[in-house]
Amino acid sequence: MDNVFTGIWKQVRKLYYPYYRYIKNRKIDSLRSGKRKEIDLDEIIPDRREVYNEPIEQVKQIAIRMLQCIDHLSLKYDFKYFLAYGTLIGAVRHKGFIPWDDDIDIFMSEDQFNRFLQASVNLPDCFKIFNMGYDFFKVMDPFSIISKDGKRGVAIDIFILREKKQQMYFRNVHNFKILSSDKGDWFPGVKVPFENYRFPIPSNAAKILTSIYGDYMQLPPKEQRVNPHIGQYLRIEPYRSF
């Protein structure tokens, strides 16, 4: 009986999920529409992708600039975020991107993410926010790149932390298990070097990384140190500020 119920639930979720995402994304769009910007991030943090020649370096620059925009808003509108997953390993182990990586992940607690949404009207107009479901959001510049498989846009992945009784809970994206740690392991956080900038990481980043990866300072085998995106970019688009 349990297997039958599980199968029915999976089918219902499969049918409902696209509608759920549509409704959630409409709500996000409504938060940003019709509001006036208080700051011009295109002027404060200009796009610099054309300074670089290699597509991978251009993609990194686009992602870094997106993170700079979020960081600027976090200081002005008083919300917190932390580097996450491979980006957090990169900050701790390499003081920047993992050499064979080019994307950015961040954590935000639920209440801090809501503050970010309120401030997001000030993001550049080309940045879009998408609810991917299951406490997972993307901030994307859909007009930045086109890959050979038809995918568009450089994105920052945002993973939501849930708080209960001074414990922070999150879903490990590598195995989907729920992990938890003390709130004090996260807050207030500390800023560390990352690609010639400084961005925040959890106060006890070592404990959090160990809970996810084990020995996170150990490099993977050499044959695994390959960027999966190399050769996948069809073209890098010029910046569109709209």
N, CA and C of each residue as an Amber inpcrd file, in Angstrom:
protein
   726
   0.8280000  -1.2100000   0.0000000   0.0000000   0.0000000   0.0000000
   0.8620000   1.2600000   0.0000000   1.9500000   1.2200000   0.7950000
   2.8410000   2.3820000   0.8440000   3.4360000   2.6770000  -0.5220000
   3.8150000   1.6180000  -1.2550000   4.3920000   1.8160000  -2.5840000
   3.3790000   2.4190000  -3.5470000   2.1180000   1.9920000  -3.4180000
   1.0560000   2.5390000  -4.2700000   0.8670000   4.0230000  -3.9740000
   0.7980000   4.3510000  -2.6690000   0.6180000   5.7510000  -2.2800000
   1.7900000   6.6020000  -2.7630000   3.0200000   6.0800000  -2.6050000
   4.2070000   6.8160000  -3.0470000   4.1590000   7.0720000  -4.5470000
   3.7380000   6.0600000  -5.3090000   3.6410000   6.2210000  -6.7560000
   2.6190000   7.2660000  -7.1520000   1.4670000   7.2570000  -6.4650000
   0.4240000   8.2530000  -6.7530000   0.9260000   9.6510000  -6.4190000
   1.6050000   9.7730000  -5.2550000   2.1220000  11.0780000  -4.8410000
   3.1330000  11.6150000  -5.8470000   3.9890000  10.7660000  -6.3620000
   4.9830000  11.2060000  -7.3440000   4.3060000  11.7150000  -8.6100000
   3.2340000  11.0480000  -9.0330000   2.5190000  11.4820000 -10.2300000
   1.8180000  12.8200000 -10.0040000   1.1960000  12.9720000  -8.8210000
   0.5310000  14.2380000  -8.4990000   1.5480000  15.3710000  -8.4550000
   2.6920000  15.1120000  -7.8070000   3.7310000  16.1370000  -7.7040000
   4.2730000  16.5040000  -9.0780000   4.4250000  15.5050000  -9.9440000
   4.9360000  15.7530000 -11.2900000   3.9910000  16.6510000 -12.0770000
   2.6760000  16.4370000 -11.8980000   1.6920000  17.2460000 -12.6080000
   1.5750000  18.6460000 -12.0140000   1.6640000  18.7420000 -10.6850000
   1.4410000  20.0080000 -10.0010000   2.6660000  20.9070000 -10.0080000
   3.8510000  20.3150000 -10.0500000   5.0820000  21.0710000  -9.8480000
   5.2700000  22.2200000 -10.8420000   5.0500000  22.0080000 -12.1670000
   5.2040000  23.1540000 -13.0870000   4.2670000  24.3060000 -12.7470000
   3.0280000  23.9850000 -12.3310000   2.0840000  25.0400000 -11.9400000
   2.5660000  25.7550000 -10.6830000   3.0840000  24.9690000  -9.7300000
   3.6210000  25.5420000  -8.4910000   4.7410000  26.5280000  -8.8050000
   5.6690000  26.1360000  -9.6770000   6.7710000  27.0230000 -10.0420000
   6.2560000  28.2680000 -10.7370000   5.2530000  28.1100000 -11.5980000
   4.6890000  29.2540000 -12.3170000   4.1110000  30.2710000 -11.3320000
   3.3250000  29.7910000 -10.3530000   2.7090000  30.6800000  -9.3700000
   3.7780000  31.3730000  -8.5320000   4.7740000  30.6160000  -8.0760000
   5.8330000  31.2000000  -7.2560000   6.6170000  32.2510000  -8.0310000
   6.9220000  31.9760000  -9.3000000   7.6760000  32.9410000 -10.0960000
   6.8490000  34.1880000 -10.3890000   5.5280000  34.0270000 -10.5420000
   4.6640000  35.1940000 -10.7140000   4.7090000  36.0780000  -9.4700000
   4.7370000  35.4480000  -8.2840000   4.8070000  36.2140000  -7.0450000
   6.1210000  36.9820000  -6.9540000   7.2200000  36.3410000  -7.3650000
   8.5140000  37.0200000  -7.3570000   8.4920000  38.1980000  -8.3210000
   7.9510000  37.9850000  -9.5200000   7.8730000  39.0680000 -10.5080000
   7.0440000  40.2360000  -9.9810000   5.9500000  39.9230000  -9.2670000
   5.0850000  40.9910000  -8.7650000   5.7860000  41.8250000  -7.6980000
   6.7030000  41.2060000  -6.9450000   7.4590000  41.9550000  -5.9450000
   8.3670000  42.9940000  -6.5940000   8.8750000  42.6750000  -7.7900000
   9.8550000  43.5430000  -8.4360000   9.2230000  44.5470000  -9.3940000
   8.0150000  44.2610000  -9.8650000   7.4130000  45.1200000 -10.8850000
   6.7840000  46.3580000 -10.2570000   6.8600000  47.4520000 -10.9820000
   6.1940000  48.6750000 -10.5550000   6.8940000  49.4360000  -9.4510000
   8.0490000  48.9630000  -9.0000000   8.7750000  49.6550000  -7.9450000
   9.9640000  50.4020000  -8.5320000  10.2610000  51.5310000  -7.9640000
  11.3760000  52.3410000  -8.4500000  12.6750000  51.9090000  -7.7880000
  13.7300000  51.9020000  -8.5790000  15.0500000  51.5820000  -8.0370000
  15.5410000  52.7310000  -7.1600000  16.2180000  52.3680000  -6.0920000
  16.8550000  53.3680000  -5.2360000  18.3310000  53.5360000  -5.5680000
  18.9150000  52.5320000  -6.2180000  20.3200000  52.6040000  -6.6130000
  20.4700000  52.0280000  -8.0150000  21.5170000  52.4390000  -8.7060000
  21.7820000  51.9630000 -10.0640000  23.0320000  51.0840000 -10.0420000
  22.8230000  49.7740000  -9.9650000  23.9610000  48.8620000  -9.8860000
  24.7160000  48.7610000 -11.2070000  24.0690000  49.0950000 -12.3200000
  24.7980000  49.1240000 -13.5900000  25.8880000  50.1890000 -13.5650000
  25.6420000  51.2590000 -12.8280000  26.6440000  52.3240000 -12.7120000
  27.6620000  52.0070000 -11.6230000  27.1920000  51.4490000 -10.5050000
  28.0760000  51.1800000  -9.3680000  29.0050000  50.0040000  -9.6560000
  28.4490000  48.9490000 -10.2770000  29.2210000  47.7250000 -10.5590000
  29.0490000  47.3960000 -12.0430000  29.7900000  48.0410000 -12.9180000
  29.6130000  47.8200000 -14.3620000  30.0420000  46.4230000 -14.7930000
  29.4120000  45.9440000 -15.8450000  29.7730000  44.6430000 -16.4150000
  31.1280000  44.7450000 -17.1090000  31.9740000  43.7050000 -16.9080000
  33.3330000  43.7440000 -17.4580000  33.6530000  42.4940000 -18.2770000
  32.6320000  41.8040000 -18.7780000  32.8950000  40.5430000 -19.4780000
  33.7630000  40.7250000 -20.7130000  33.6620000  41.8760000 -21.3660000
  34.3980000  42.0790000 -22.6150000  35.8830000  42.3290000 -22.3910000
  36.2880000  42.4850000 -21.1180000  37.7120000  42.6440000 -20.8100000
  38.4610000  41.3350000 -21.0530000  37.7360000  40.2120000 -20.9570000
  38.3600000  38.8930000 -21.0360000  38.1180000  38.2690000 -22.4130000
  39.0530000  37.4180000 -22.8210000  38.9560000  36.7720000 -24.1290000
  38.4220000  35.3440000 -24.0470000  38.8190000  34.6080000 -22.9980000
  38.4060000  33.2150000 -22.8670000  36.9710000  33.1220000 -22.3410000
  36.1210000  32.2940000 -22.9730000  34.7310000  32.1720000 -22.5160000
  34.5950000  31.8190000 -21.0420000  35.4360000  30.9000000 -20.5420000
  35.3480000  30.5090000 -19.1320000  35.5990000  31.7130000 -18.2300000
  36.6000000  32.5300000 -18.5720000  36.8980000  33.7090000 -17.7630000
  35.7710000  34.7340000 -17.8530000  35.1410000  34.8320000 -19.0210000
  34.0030000  35.7360000 -19.1550000  32.8370000  35.2810000 -18.2830000
  32.5840000  33.9770000 -18.2730000  31.5030000  33.4350000 -17.4440000
  31.7860000  33.6940000 -15.9660000  33.0290000  33.4810000 -15.5470000
  33.3920000  33.7580000 -14.1530000  33.1610000  35.2250000 -13.8160000
  33.5290000  36.1150000 -14.7390000  33.3620000  37.5390000 -14.4900000
  31.8850000  37.9090000 -14.3690000  31.0460000  37.3180000 -15.2150000
  29.6050000  37.5720000 -15.1310000  29.0760000  37.1190000 -13.7710000
  29.4910000  35.9140000 -13.3360000  29.0260000  35.3780000 -12.0550000
  29.5180000  36.2210000 -10.8840000  30.7830000  36.6300000 -10.9310000
  31.3330000  37.4670000  -9.8580000  30.5770000  38.7810000  -9.7690000
  30.2860000  39.3670000 -10.9110000  29.5630000  40.6400000 -10.9010000
  28.1600000  40.4650000 -10.3050000  27.5050000  39.3550000 -10.6170000
  26.1910000  39.0840000 -10.0280000  26.3050000  38.9780000  -8.5070000
  27.3550000  38.2960000  -8.0340000  27.5610000  38.1680000  -6.5950000
  27.8730000  39.5240000  -5.9680000  28.6480000  40.3480000  -6.6540000
  28.9270000  41.6960000  -6.1520000  27.6310000  42.4930000  -5.9840000
  26.7160000  42.3430000  -6.9330000  25.4410000  43.0600000  -6.8460000
  24.6470000  42.6020000  -5.6240000  24.5900000  41.2880000  -5.3960000
  23.8900000  40.7680000  -4.2200000  24.5750000  41.2560000  -2.9480000
  25.9010000  41.2420000  -2.9480000  26.6470000  41.6810000  -1.7720000
  26.3800000  43.1560000  -1.4810000  26.3510000  43.9760000  -2.5230000
  26.0810000  45.4020000  -2.3400000  24.6980000  45.6060000  -1.7210000
  23.7130000  44.8650000  -2.2110000  22.3670000  44.9780000  -1.6520000
  22.3250000  44.4890000  -0.2070000  23.1080000  43.4460000   0.1020000
  23.0940000  42.9100000   1.4670000  23.5930000  43.9470000   2.4710000
  24.5450000  44.7600000   2.0640000  25.0700000  45.7960000   2.9500000
  24.0870000  46.9550000   3.0930000  23.4520000  47.3170000   2.0050000
  22.5380000  48.4670000   2.0380000  21.2110000  48.1250000   2.7100000
  20.7210000  46.9040000   2.4880000  19.3880000  46.5400000   2.9760000
  19.4280000  45.5230000   4.1190000  20.6190000  45.2740000   4.6350000
  20.7850000  44.5240000   5.8820000  20.1920000  43.1180000   5.8310000
  20.6690000  42.3200000   4.8840000  20.3690000  40.8900000   4.9220000
  21.6850000  40.1300000   4.7790000  21.6800000  38.8800000   5.2150000
  22.9020000  38.0800000   5.2150000  22.7900000  36.9210000   4.2290000
  23.9340000  36.5480000   3.6950000  24.0500000  35.3600000   2.8590000
  25.4470000  34.7970000   3.0860000  25.6680000  33.5590000   2.6520000
  26.9780000  32.9230000   2.7980000  27.3070000  32.1460000   1.5300000
  28.5680000  32.1110000   1.1720000  28.9940000  31.2360000   0.0870000
  28.6750000  29.7930000   0.4580000  28.3700000  28.9680000  -0.5530000
  27.8990000  27.6070000  -0.2930000  28.6070000  26.5940000  -1.1870000
  28.5990000  25.3530000  -0.7450000  29.0550000  24.1990000  -1.5170000
  30.4250000  24.4330000  -2.1660000  30.5430000  24.2020000  -3.4750000
  31.8440000  24.3230000  -4.1260000  32.4150000  25.7230000  -4.0530000
  31.5420000  26.7340000  -4.0270000  32.0220000  28.1140000  -3.9050000
  32.6540000  28.3340000  -2.5370000  32.0610000  27.7240000  -1.5110000
  32.6200000  27.8240000  -0.1610000  33.9510000  27.0810000  -0.0700000
  34.0300000  25.9000000  -0.6720000  35.3180000  25.1950000  -0.7240000
  36.3540000  26.0590000  -1.4330000  35.9600000  26.6620000  -2.5530000
  36.8860000  27.5070000  -3.2960000  37.4120000  28.6490000  -2.4550000
  36.5240000  29.2830000  -1.6800000  36.9460000  30.4000000  -0.8360000
  37.9380000  29.9510000   0.2250000  37.6680000  28.8080000   0.8540000
  38.5110000  28.3200000   1.9490000  39.8220000  27.7350000   1.4250000
  39.7380000  26.9710000   0.3420000  40.9040000  26.2100000  -0.1230000
  41.7260000  26.9550000  -1.1720000  41.0610000  27.7910000  -1.9970000
  41.7580000  28.4120000  -3.1280000  41.6820000  29.9420000  -3.1220000
  40.9090000  30.5010000  -2.1810000  40.6830000  31.9550000  -2.1430000
  40.0530000  32.4620000  -3.4410000  39.2310000  31.6320000  -4.0290000
  38.5400000  31.9790000  -5.2680000  37.8300000  30.7490000  -5.8030000
  37.5170000  30.7690000  -7.0830000  36.8860000  29.6020000  -7.6870000
  37.7770000  28.3660000  -7.5320000  37.1670000  27.2020000  -7.3310000
  37.9000000  25.9670000  -7.5560000  38.4050000  26.0340000  -8.9960000
  39.6710000  25.7360000  -9.2550000  40.2390000  25.9690000 -10.5960000
  39.4560000  25.3410000 -11.7440000  38.7240000  24.2750000 -11.4860000
  37.9650000  23.6210000 -12.5610000  36.4600000  23.8870000 -12.4160000
  36.1120000  25.0110000 -11.7950000  34.7040000  25.3620000 -11.5890000
  34.4770000  26.7890000 -12.0660000  33.2240000  27.1470000 -12.3600000
  32.9510000  28.5110000 -12.8120000  31.5710000  29.0090000 -12.3900000
  30.9220000  28.3180000 -11.4460000  29.6220000  28.8070000 -11.0000000
  29.6670000  29.1580000  -9.5180000  28.5950000  29.7910000  -9.0370000
  28.5580000  30.2990000  -7.6680000  27.2770000  29.8390000  -6.9820000
  27.4330000  29.3360000  -5.7490000  26.3130000  28.9290000  -4.9050000
  26.3510000  29.7470000  -3.6210000  25.1680000  30.1010000  -3.1130000
  25.1000000  30.7930000  -1.8260000  23.9510000  30.2300000  -0.9950000
  24.0890000  30.3800000   0.3260000  23.0270000  30.0650000   1.2800000
  22.3800000  31.3600000   1.7540000  21.0630000  31.3090000   1.9960000
  20.3570000  32.3630000   2.7200000  19.3170000  31.7010000   3.6120000
  19.1540000  32.2210000   4.8190000  18.0490000  31.7440000   5.6440000
  16.7480000  32.2940000   5.0620000  15.6460000  31.6850000   5.4450000
  14.3600000  32.0520000   4.8500000  14.0290000  33.5220000   5.0620000
  14.2200000  34.0270000   6.2840000  13.8800000  35.4230000   6.5460000
  14.8190000  36.3720000   5.8090000  16.1030000  36.0000000   5.6950000
  17.0480000  36.8480000   4.9680000  16.7400000  36.8490000   3.4700000
  16.2970000  35.7130000   2.9540000  15.9300000  35.6470000   1.5390000
  14.7340000  36.5480000   1.2530000  13.7780000  36.6030000   2.1610000
  12.6280000  37.4900000   1.9630000  13.0640000  38.9510000   1.9400000
  14.0500000  39.2960000   2.7570000  14.5910000  40.6620000   2.7210000
  15.2950000  40.9170000   1.3880000  16.0070000  39.9110000   0.9160000
  16.6590000  40.0330000  -0.3930000  15.6280000  40.2570000  -1.4960000
  14.5170000  39.5140000  -1.4600000  13.4870000  39.6870000  -2.4880000
  12.9540000  41.1150000  -2.4960000  12.7610000  41.6830000  -1.3110000
  12.2720000  43.0590000  -1.2460000  13.2800000  44.0360000  -1.8530000
  14.5640000  43.7360000  -1.6800000  15.6160000  44.6160000  -2.2070000
  15.9230000  44.3480000  -3.6760000  15.4390000  43.2230000  -4.2060000
  15.8620000  42.7740000  -5.5340000  15.3700000  43.6670000  -6.6680000
  14.4350000  44.5740000  -6.3860000  14.0170000  45.5250000  -7.4170000
  15.2080000  46.3480000  -7.9030000  16.2420000  46.4590000  -7.0620000
  17.4230000  47.2450000  -7.4130000  18.4480000  46.4680000  -8.2290000
  18.2220000  45.1810000  -8.4440000  19.1260000  44.4270000  -9.3080000
  19.0400000  44.9600000 -10.7340000  20.0930000  44.7990000 -11.5250000
  19.9960000  45.1780000 -12.9380000  18.7820000  44.5230000 -13.5960000
  18.1600000  45.2230000 -14.5270000  16.9110000  44.7460000 -15.1270000
  17.0610000  43.4080000 -15.8330000  18.2710000  43.0930000 -16.2900000
  18.4610000  41.8310000 -17.0040000  18.5430000  40.6340000 -16.0570000
  18.6590000  40.8640000 -14.7490000  18.7150000  39.7610000 -13.7880000
  17.2940000  39.2910000 -13.4770000  17.0710000  38.0100000 -13.5760000
  15.7780000  37.4220000 -13.2690000  15.9290000  36.4380000 -12.1100000
  14.8850000  36.3200000 -11.2930000  14.8920000  35.3920000 -10.1610000
  13.8790000  34.2940000 -10.4380000  14.3220000  33.0460000 -10.3240000
  13.4590000  31.9060000 -10.6040000  13.3810000  30.9960000  -9.3830000
  12.1610000  30.5780000  -9.0670000  11.9440000  29.5880000  -8.0150000
  12.0300000  28.2070000  -8.6520000  13.0520000  27.4480000  -8.2800000
  13.2560000  26.1170000  -8.8490000  12.5950000  25.0230000  -8.0070000
  11.9930000  25.4200000  -6.8710000  11.3400000  24.4590000  -5.9960000
  12.2860000  23.8670000  -4.9710000  11.6980000  23.3190000  -3.9030000
  12.4640000  22.6220000  -2.8710000  13.5680000  23.5060000  -2.2800000
  13.2070000  24.7550000  -1.9160000  14.1470000  25.6810000  -1.2690000
  15.3570000  25.9820000  -2.1440000  15.1300000  26.1290000  -3.4210000
  16.2060000  26.3570000  -4.3830000  15.7550000  27.4390000  -5.3640000
  16.5480000  28.5170000  -5.4560000  16.2500000  29.6290000  -6.3500000
  17.4710000  29.9310000  -7.2110000  17.2340000  30.6200000  -8.3100000
  18.3220000  31.0750000  -9.1730000  18.1690000  32.5650000  -9.4410000
  19.2860000  33.2870000  -9.3710000  19.3640000  34.6400000  -9.9160000
  20.1320000  34.5070000 -11.2200000  19.4820000  34.8450000 -12.3220000
  20.0530000  34.5430000 -13.6400000  20.0620000  35.7700000 -14.5410000
  21.1090000  35.8560000 -15.3410000  21.1360000  36.7860000 -16.4720000
  20.8820000  35.9410000 -17.7210000  19.6110000  35.8030000 -18.1400000
  19.2880000  34.8810000 -19.2400000  19.9150000  35.2640000 -20.5730000
  20.3780000  36.5040000 -20.6830000  20.8900000  36.9900000 -21.9620000
  22.4140000  36.9990000 -22.0120000  23.0620000  36.3130000 -21.0550000
  24.5210000  36.3950000 -20.9660000  25.2300000  35.3840000 -21.8530000
  24.7500000  34.1440000 -21.8860000  25.4130000  33.1120000 -22.6880000
  24.3790000  32.2270000 -23.3650000  24.8230000  31.5670000 -24.4030000
  24.0440000  30.5000000 -25.0250000  24.9770000  29.3050000 -25.1590000
  24.5660000  28.1650000 -24.6070000  25.4030000  26.9730000 -24.6750000
  24.9560000  26.0790000 -25.8230000  25.7710000  25.1080000 -26.1420000
  25.4970000  24.2370000 -27.2790000  24.2570000  23.3750000 -27.0780000
  23.8790000  23.1400000 -25.8120000  22.6740000  22.3430000 -25.5610000
  21.4200000  23.2090000 -25.4570000  21.5590000  24.5020000 -25.8020000
  20.4030000  25.3870000 -25.8320000  20.1270000  26.1230000 -24.5430000
  20.8710000  25.8350000 -23.4850000  20.6480000  26.5170000 -22.2150000
  21.1730000  27.9440000 -22.2930000  20.4900000  28.8170000 -21.5820000
  20.8570000  30.2280000 -21.5880000  21.1780000  30.7010000 -20.1800000
  22.1200000  31.6150000 -20.0900000  22.2750000  32.3870000 -18.8830000
  23.2140000  31.8630000 -17.8270000  24.0310000  32.7820000 -17.2970000
  24.8210000  32.5200000 -16.1000000  23.9150000  32.7610000 -14.9000000
  24.0280000  31.9090000 -13.8890000  23.1410000  32.0290000 -12.7290000
  23.9050000  31.8080000 -11.4390000  23.4100000  32.4240000 -10.3770000
  23.8370000  32.1170000  -9.0190000  22.7340000  31.2820000  -8.3810000
  23.1070000  30.1450000  -7.8090000  22.1440000  29.2730000  -7.1450000
  22.0240000  29.6790000  -5.6790000  20.7920000  29.8410000  -5.2170000
  20.5230000  30.2100000  -3.8240000  19.8110000  29.0490000  -3.1410000
  20.3820000  28.5860000  -2.0290000  19.8090000  27.4850000  -1.2650000
  19.3430000  28.0200000   0.0890000  18.1150000  27.6640000   0.4590000
  17.4800000  28.2370000   1.6420000  17.7930000  27.4110000   2.8880000
  18.1580000  28.1210000   3.9520000  18.3430000  27.5260000   5.2750000
  17.0510000  27.6930000   6.0680000  16.6290000  26.6390000   6.7380000
  15.4490000  26.6960000   7.6000000  15.8970000  26.6740000   9.0610000
  15.2660000  27.4980000   9.8750000  15.6540000  27.5880000  11.2890000
  14.5740000  26.9970000  12.1790000  15.0020000  26.2080000  13.1620000
  14.0940000  25.6690000  14.1650000  14.8710000  25.4330000  15.4490000
  14.4580000  26.1210000  16.5060000  15.0670000  25.9570000  17.8300000
  16.5870000  26.1160000  17.7850000  17.0250000  27.2250000  17.1980000
  18.4500000  27.5760000  17.1340000  19.2830000  26.5930000  16.3110000
  18.6090000  25.7980000  15.4880000  19.2940000  24.9080000  14.5570000
  18.9690000  25.3530000  13.1330000  19.9640000  25.3020000  12.2510000
  19.7650000  25.6360000  10.8470000  19.7740000  24.3420000  10.0420000
  18.7490000  24.1670000   9.2120000  18.5930000  22.9460000   8.4260000
  18.6930000  23.2770000   6.9370000  19.3050000  22.3790000   6.1860000
  19.3510000  22.5380000   4.7390000  19.4650000  21.1710000   4.0870000
  19.0780000  21.1170000   2.8210000  19.1360000  19.8700000   2.0630000
  20.4520000  19.8010000   1.3050000  21.2290000  18.7620000   1.5660000
  22.5000000  18.5610000   0.8760000  22.2150000  18.2380000  -0.5940000
  22.6500000  19.0970000  -1.5050000  22.3230000  18.9080000  -2.9200000
  23.0160000  17.6890000  -3.5190000  24.0070000  17.1530000  -2.8310000
  24.7470000  16.0170000  -3.3790000  24.0710000  14.6780000  -3.1030000
  23.2880000  14.6080000  -2.0250000  22.5920000  13.3410000  -1.7380000
  21.1760000  13.5580000  -1.2040000  20.7480000  14.8370000  -1.1240000
  19.3940000  15.2280000  -0.7250000  19.0560000  14.8960000   0.7280000
  20.0630000  14.5780000   1.5300000  19.8260000  14.3770000   2.9530000
  19.7060000  15.7300000   3.6530000  18.8920000  15.7730000   4.7030000
  18.7450000  16.9950000   5.4880000  19.8710000  17.0520000   6.5170000
  20.6240000  18.1420000   6.4980000  21.7090000  18.3510000   7.4520000
  21.3520000  19.5170000   8.3690000  21.9300000  19.5230000   9.5520000
  21.6630000  20.6150000  10.4860000  22.9190000  20.9420000  11.2740000
  22.9670000  22.1620000  11.7700000  24.0410000  22.5810000  12.6650000
  23.5490000  23.7670000  13.4750000  24.2690000  24.0960000  14.5370000
  23.8650000  25.1970000  15.4050000  23.8340000  26.5120000  14.6320000
  22.9050000  27.3630000  15.0070000  22.8200000  28.6770000  14.3740000
  24.1310000  29.4380000  14.5140000  24.8260000  29.2270000  15.6470000
  26.1050000  29.8960000  15.8700000  27.2010000  29.4530000  14.9230000
  27.0150000  28.2930000  14.2540000  27.9850000  27.8630000  13.2460000
  27.8860000  28.7170000  11.9870000  26.7610000  29.3950000  11.8420000
  26.5140000  30.1970000  10.6420000  26.7220000  31.6850000  10.8900000
  26.0590000  32.1830000  11.9160000  26.0260000  33.6270000  12.1540000
  27.0200000  34.0130000  13.2470000  27.6160000  35.2110000  13.1500000
  27.3360000  36.2720000  12.1740000  28.0500000  36.1090000  10.8340000
  28.9730000  35.1550000  10.7210000  29.7270000  34.9910000   9.4860000
  30.9630000  35.8730000   9.4560000  31.8110000  35.6350000   8.4670000
  33.0410000  36.4090000   8.3200000  33.3590000  36.5340000   6.8340000
  33.9000000  37.6750000   6.4370000  34.2550000  37.8630000   5.0310000
  35.6820000  37.3900000   4.7800000  35.8530000  36.6860000   3.6550000
  37.1650000  36.1410000   3.2930000  37.4630000  36.4900000   1.8360000
  38.7350000  36.4130000   1.4350000  39.0820000  36.7190000   0.0350000
  38.4780000  35.7010000  -0.9310000  38.0120000  36.2270000  -2.0470000
  37.5020000  35.3820000  -3.1300000  37.6940000  36.1480000  -4.4340000
  38.6480000  35.6970000  -5.2570000  38.9080000  36.3210000  -6.5610000
  39.1010000  37.8400000  -6.4490000  39.9710000  38.2520000  -5.5400000
  40.3060000  39.6710000  -5.3610000  39.1800000  40.5010000  -4.7540000
  38.1440000  39.8410000  -4.2690000  37.0730000  40.5190000  -3.5430000
  36.9580000  39.8430000  -2.1790000  35.9970000  40.2680000  -1.3820000
  35.7450000  39.6300000  -0.0910000  34.2510000  39.3680000   0.0320000
  33.9180000  38.1090000   0.3320000  32.5250000  37.7110000   0.4590000
  32.3490000  36.8860000   1.7370000  31.1230000  36.8260000   2.2730000
  30.9130000  36.1810000   3.5770000  30.8010000  34.6580000   3.5020000
  31.3570000  34.0160000   4.5150000  31.2070000  32.5780000   4.7030000
  30.6840000  32.3420000   6.1200000  30.1350000  31.1660000   6.4190000
  29.6470000  30.8970000   7.7780000  30.7680000  31.0050000   8.8120000
  30.3860000  31.3200000  10.0440000  31.3710000  31.4780000  11.1150000
  32.1960000  30.2180000  11.3200000  31.5490000  29.0590000  11.2290000
  32.2610000  27.7860000  11.3700000  32.1640000  27.0260000  10.0480000
  32.7760000  27.5930000   9.0300000  32.7080000  26.9930000   7.6930000
  33.3070000  25.5940000   7.6790000  34.3460000  25.3650000   8.4770000
  35.0050000  24.0550000   8.4960000  34.0290000  22.9650000   8.9340000
  33.2360000  23.2400000   9.9620000  32.2750000  22.2460000  10.4570000
  31.2050000  21.9580000   9.4080000  30.7160000  23.0030000   8.7640000
  29.6570000  22.8340000   7.7690000  30.1780000  22.0830000   6.5500000
  31.3650000  22.4400000   6.0820000  31.9380000  21.7460000   4.9280000
  32.2220000  20.2820000   5.2460000  32.6850000  20.0120000   6.4560000
  32.9580000  18.6260000   6.8410000  31.6730000  17.8050000   6.8600000
  30.5710000  18.4070000   7.3090000  29.2990000  17.6790000   7.3430000
  28.8120000  17.3360000   5.9370000  29.2150000  18.1390000   4.9510000
  28.7800000  17.9040000   3.5680000  29.7430000  16.9840000   2.8300000
  31.0510000  17.2510000   2.9670000  32.0440000  16.6030000   2.1100000
  33.0130000  15.6730000   2.8400000  33.0560000  15.7330000   4.1550000
  34.1300000  15.0250000   4.8410000  35.4050000  15.8510000   4.7470000
  36.4940000  15.2600000   4.2520000  37.7700000  15.9710000   4.1300000
  37.7360000  16.8740000   2.8970000  37.2190000  18.0770000   3.0910000
  37.0370000  18.9970000   1.9690000  38.3490000  19.6110000   1.4840000
  39.4210000  19.4960000   2.2640000  40.7100000  20.0300000   1.8350000
  41.4540000  19.0670000   0.9110000  40.9870000  17.8360000   0.8340000
  41.6110000  16.8410000  -0.0390000  41.1730000  17.0740000  -1.4790000
  42.1230000  17.2490000  -2.3780000  41.7920000  17.4450000  -3.7840000
  41.2620000  16.1420000  -4.3810000  40.3200000  16.2250000  -5.3180000
  39.8480000  15.0070000  -5.9850000  40.9360000  14.4480000  -6.8970000
  40.7760000  13.2120000  -7.3750000  41.7560000  12.6580000  -8.3200000
  41.9370000  13.5820000  -9.5230000  43.1270000  13.5750000 -10.0860000
  43.4680000  14.5050000 -11.1610000  42.5040000  14.4090000 -12.3360000
  42.0470000  13.1920000 -12.6450000  41.1570000  13.0230000 -13.7990000
  39.7810000  13.6540000 -13.5750000  39.4490000  13.9670000 -12.3150000
  38.1680000  14.6060000 -12.0230000  38.2660000  16.1290000 -11.9740000
  39.4720000  16.6510000 -12.0870000  39.6530000  18.1060000 -12.0200000
  39.4730000  18.7150000 -13.4130000  38.2730000  18.5870000 -13.9210000
  37.9580000  19.0500000 -15.2710000  36.6710000  19.8720000 -15.2150000
  36.6890000  21.0290000 -15.8370000  35.4800000  21.8450000 -15.8980000
  34.5220000  21.2370000 -16.9220000  33.3310000  20.8080000 -16.4880000
  32.4050000  20.1630000 -17.4220000  31.8480000  21.1060000 -18.4730000
  32.0350000  22.4240000 -18.2670000  31.4650000  23.3980000 -19.1960000
  32.4110000  23.7880000 -20.3270000  33.6760000  23.3540000 -20.2360000
  34.6320000  23.7180000 -21.2880000  34.1440000  23.1760000 -22.6330000
  34.0960000  24.0470000 -23.6150000  33.6440000  23.6520000 -24.9440000
  32.1410000  23.6550000 -25.1140000  31.3960000  23.9670000 -24.0260000
  29.9370000  23.9310000 -24.1040000  29.3190000  25.2760000 -24.4740000
  30.1130000  26.3530000 -24.3800000  29.5510000  27.6680000 -24.6460000
  29.5510000  27.9610000 -26.1430000  28.3660000  28.1950000 -26.6800000
  28.2520000  28.5390000 -28.0910000  28.7200000  29.9690000 -28.3240000
  28.2690000  30.8660000 -27.4590000  28.7570000  32.2430000 -27.5290000
  28.4090000  32.9830000 -26.2420000  29.2120000  33.9880000 -25.9510000
  28.9600000  34.9020000 -24.8440000  28.3010000  36.1450000 -25.4200000
  27.1450000  36.4890000 -24.9070000  26.4060000  37.6300000 -25.4340000
  26.9520000  38.9460000 -24.8710000  26.8680000  40.0360000 -25.6350000
  27.1930000  41.3560000 -25.0730000  26.2250000  41.6830000 -23.9390000
  26.6640000  42.5300000 -23.0220000  25.8130000  42.8760000 -21.8830000
  24.6070000  43.6800000 -22.3360000  23.4440000  43.3150000 -21.8100000
  22.1990000  44.0280000 -22.1210000  21.6270000  44.5800000 -20.8270000
  21.6750000  45.8880000 -20.6520000  21.1630000  46.5080000 -19.4280000
  19.6800000  46.8380000 -19.5270000  19.1240000  46.8110000 -20.7530000
  17.7360000  47.1730000 -21.0000000  17.4950000  48.6150000 -20.5870000
